[in-house]
Every structure is written in structure tokens, then in C-alpha cells.
């Protein structure tokens, strides 16, 4: 009962303090908002970059050509082998006739050339998607070991370069997000500490009149939470409206049809939740640190 | 019965300065004691030890049965709820009204809001400020601000009132008013009062027990003493 009363009073006092120290509260909220907007932008960019690289990675496939005189039974046997391989996500069988049709449709010269030939010179094949593109080479080598496979092509050289580039991009975006979150944590925590600093006489009087440490801490910690929460509202509005407008403006794609933006829902809701959590946790932590300093006797 | 017992008390600061050395004194319940001494004599350190703002380096300081030297930081509030403190610089919160400043002391210790109002009004009435409950500190004179500080100190009906140079910032007429209020509190509620001061006139007029501290040592302790006596010593 006493604890409930303590928390009830803490929440009530923290709201009163936010209003009573309006200008300082506004400064803390503004600082939190600005830094959280930067965090929101970095989160949106990094997640989109990650999504784009994932899409591009999905385009990296192995084309395994089956030897010329392989029977249908042997092809089925090969299918079974592929299904059992760990790194293979999915595959599609493409017959030599399908290849021929595709090539004829793609170019008039090829069409004419293929018309002159009595026999289809192309091979049946499997187009294979892997689970982890980092092991593209190993998977390709493993497929090639099979007696019915004549070659396994995955764009050697270019694929490795692309994978390395994706890895670098992913790491850089993660570092940027972490750095921005840390900078935000530092700025919000310090701004809230400054608001508490300006009220150190209040803490001093509370101590002198016999308030216990927990009674002193609770309203200030709630105040930090309120400031952090209020500071996250503007960034959330900016995120929701800004991202939806950008998404609609570009029709969900940037530069080419292949580069797709992440769909706004539920993505922006997750980003919003992250912003609220960052604001509240850092606000509380900043307040706690500041009050603790003035409670040391 | 002694409310304050100081035994072989030493306070040596980290920089090596000895503020209090082998101090022994006791103050009975209901007494009014003046603590006098030159600046830097150690009286403020003694006052701070009484409300556990400072911890004795050696010896014991017992206030209302609590040994301050052994009191953990997290339990200091238990001591402070038994006493009231009046400061030279008032320490009022400028954004709170007179009423709110006094109520703040009770709110801070978690008292029920319905019990707060009568206690605050009673405390403000005893210092003659009931008519100014809605005023803010900057709308009050120095004497009035000090009276709010006294009301805040007595609102929880403490056993001991510690006054650290409460008249230091006030003119002689207002100072007398403040001391009269303290005297009235001492006589009506039997609150023990210990008051550090430099004000010779007040000490000489009141004829109360006077404790002289010099270089951190108890130099003189005389009943119905005066500042003049000590000057002659």
C-alpha cells in the first residue's frame, strides 16, 4: 500500500515538475526530439539498405547444367541430392527446350541461329537459390562433384565482390546506427541531467527534511521518463508521415524497379516503438544518474 | 534526559584540517542552547554532524538515541524526521508558494495529503504567516522568509530544532522577532533548540545556556551565559 502511494505520488509530482519547470522541460524535450529524429533516419536507412542487399543477394543463384545424355531418372536422382544439401534454399528445373525458347525470344540473331540447327545444343539445368550466399562457392563445388552435372556457374569473381560489398555496407550501417544511438543517449541523458542540476536545491531540501532516497528518486526518474516519452512524439510523427510520403512519392522503389523500399506498415510502427523505448529508457537513466549524484552524502 | 550526547568527538577533513577535537557535551530535552564561536571555530561542523551532513571521524554523536557516527547513508532520513533545520539562507523553493514550501516537507516524507493541510496551517499560524500562504518567497521580506523556514522546520513537530545562524542575514529588529518565535516554540512545545549565532545582543538578552567553541574544542559552557562573558575569558 505504501509502495503504491509512493509511486502514485511520484507520478503526480513528476507531472507537476514538468509543468512547473516548463522552459527546462521544453529544452530537454526539444533536444531529445532532434536527436531521436536522427536515430529514426538512421534506422530507416539502415533497414532499407539491409533489405536491398538481401534482395540483391537473392538474385545470386547457381546454375547447374546437367550432362547431355542424362536420363529422366538420373535427373530425379539429382533433384533428391539437391534437396538434401544444407545450403540450398530452393531450386527450379529449366529444360533445354525452355532455354531455347527464352533465347529465341531474347534476340533475333539467336532465333535465326537456333532455327538452323537440327538439334538443340543447350543443356537441361537447375537454377538454385542458396540460403547463405557467403557459401556460394562451396555449394557450387559440391554440386559439381555430382556425376550428372557438367558445370555449375555462379558468376565467380563478381559474386564474391558483391558479397564483400554487401558485408561492408551492412557493417557500416550498423556502426552508424550504434554511434547515433550512443550520441543520442549521451545528449538526452546530459540534457535531462542539466534539468535536474538546476533543481539540486529541491533535492537538498528533500534530503534535509527527511525524505528517503527512494522517495526523492522516484519523481525524478518518472520525470526523466516523461521527458523522454514526450521527446519521442515528434520523431514518431516525422517518421510516420515522412516515410509514407517518401514511399508513395517513389512508388515503393528507388532508382530501379529492382530496389524496393521496405513497406511502411508494420516497419514504421517498429521504428516508432524503438524511438519510444530509447527516449524513455535514456530519460530515466539520465535522471537516475543525476539524482544519485546529489544524494551522495 | 539528554537529547544530544557528544562524546570524544573528532572531525578531521580529508585535507587534514581538524574542525572538531575531543569534544564532549550533552544537551537535555527542552533546552535552548546558543552555540557561539568565531568563524572557523568548528560550530558549523558540529551543527552539520547533528543532522548527519557530516560524519564524525572518531567518537560518537547521539541525537535522540541515534548514533550519527554509525548511521548508514540510506537511513539518514530516519534521523532527519526527528529534527527541524533552520538555515541562514532560508533554502526556500522560489517557484513554490509559502504554503507549498511548508507542505513540501511533509509531502517529501510521504504524509497523507489530507493530514498535511491542518499541520501546515498550524505551523504558519505559529510564526504569524497564515495570511501569506499564497505569496511566493520573492514577495516576502527577509524576516518573513526566515519565518517560513522556521514553519517548515517545525511542521513535523520535531524533538530538536537546529538553527544555523538564522539571524545572520537579518537586521537587529527582525532578528529579535525570529529569536522570540524560537523561544516561544521552545516554551510551548518543549522543542529543544540549538542555535549557532554571532549575534551578541540576542545572546546577552536571552540569558540561556551558551556553549563556546574555539578551535574545535569546547572552550566554555555556562548556564545563563552571555557573549560578553566569553569575550572577557
Interface residues (C-beta under 8 A of the other chain):
Chain A: X2 X5 X6 X9 X13 X20 X21 X201 X202 X204 X205 X206 X207 X208 X209 X210 X211 X212 X213 X215 X216 X296 X297
Chain B: X51 X52 X53 X73 X74 X76 X77 X78 X79 X80 X81 X82 X85 X91 X93 X95 X104 X105 X107 X108 X109 X110 X152 X156
